[in-house]
Structure formats: structure tokens, C-alpha cells
Amino acid sequence: MTGFISTLPDVGWMLRPLIEIPGVRHAVVVSEDGLRLGHASAQRLRGPVGELSVAQAESLSAACAAMNMTGRSTASLLFGAGAGMRQLMLESEHGFVLFSQAGVGAHLAVATGTDADVALVAQQMQLLVAKIGAHLSSQPRDPVADTR
């Protein structure tokens, strides 16, 4: 079996402007099919999830892929075939998760506490994507060659 998954360089520095916003806890870049491409956590976090581990970021990536598919399916159902999904927001009693298309085949998810200015976070996500979205893209996997 052949084929590979292209990986991004360390994206932690790219996410720094987001995790420095007061109330932002984590930022994750995920591929469209749920692979973690990079993540960063704010420093000195307290609570049940401090710094996001690789395993936790990978679980979040898979969850984000499911949210993406649900959002796309819902948009298609309500607005017709071809209607895309640009942003999603999940609100919990503990905070928010904002989810946005980042680059080709990639998405950006940001988790905040309840004290975050969600409008500011959404605006900064869009600015980040506009500035460096091409670096956040994930090329599709190569088709798997027939090994028979």
C-alpha cells in the first residue's frame, strides 16, 4: 500500500496570536478528514484540560471533522447542493468552540472559556486565515495504489 499524508510544519507559532487573546484556551488546525495538523494551548491554564496533549488534540480533530460534515450536510439540506460551510460555533456552559475553514482542506478550531470575547476571537480567526491560510492548507491524500 502506498500513499502518504502531507504534514504541515510546526504551526504553533502561527496560532500564537489566537492563544494570546484573553480567554482562549486552545487552537487546533485539522485536515478535512480529521487529522491533527497542529495545535497550541495558552500557558498556565487551569481546569480539567490544561495544555492540550497530542492525543487530546487528535481526538478534538476527529470531533471537528464530524462537526464539519454535519455543518456541510445541514447547509446542503437547507440551502441546496453545493452550499458550503464557513463557520460553526458550539456553546457550552464552560465556553465556546469556534470552527472555521482555514485553507484548502483544512479547518481551524479555537476553544475559549466563558470569559472570552467571542466576537474578537472570530475576527482574529478570520484575520489569521486571510494572512496565512495558504500555510494552513492540507493537500488531499494521494490515492492509494493498487498493490495487487
Salt bridges, closest charged atoms under 4 A:
GLU32 OE2 - ARG72 NH1 3.44
GLU32 OE2 - HIS107 NE2 3.76
ASP33 OD2 - ARG141 NH2 2.76
GLU93 OE2 - HIS94 NE2 3.68
ASP146 OD1 - ARG148 NE 3.23
